[in-house]
Amino acid sequence: MKDKKDYKLSAPIKKTIKPETKMNIRIDPQELRLIKLKAEQEGLKYQTFVKSILHKYITGQLVDKEKIFFR
């Protein structure tokens, strides 16, 4: 059996891994249920789904469909 030290990452891989910070939020149970449902439809875990939405929003990639279609 291999020790944990045998699974060390190479230097180039370590440079590409970004450290992450945990975040806690309070959310309405009904909204969380809907988030989990949407995440499942997308084939994602709900935490990953929320992280993706937040990333898209802060980078300007999340847009309102009505603003696109009804200009």
LINHU-V946409 format. One record per backbone hydrogen bond with DSSP energy under -1.0 kcal/mol. NH is the residue of the N-H (numbers start at 1). CO is the residue of the C=O. E is the energy in kcal/mol with one decimal. If there is no record, write none. Layout:
NH,CO,E + NH,CO,E
//
This chain:
6,3,-1.4 + 7,4,-1.9 + 8,5,-1.0 + 14,10,-2.2 + 15,11,-1.7 + 17,13,-1.1 + 32,28,-2.3 + 33,29,-2.2 + 34,30,-2.0 + 35,31,-2.5 + 36,32,-2.6 + 37,33,-2.0 + 38,34,-2.6 + 39,35,-2.7 + 40,36,-2.3 + 41,37,-2.0 + 42,38,-1.6 + 43,40,-1.0 + 44,39,-2.9 + 49,45,-2.3 + 50,46,-2.5 + 51,47,-2.4 + 52,48,-2.3 + 53,49,-2.3 + 54,50,-2.6 + 55,51,-2.5 + 56,52,-2.6 + 57,53,-2.4 + 58,54,-2.6 + 59,55,-1.6 + 60,57,-1.3 + 61,56,-2.3 + 62,56,-1.7 + 68,64,-1.1 + 69,65,-2.6 + 70,66,-2.1
//
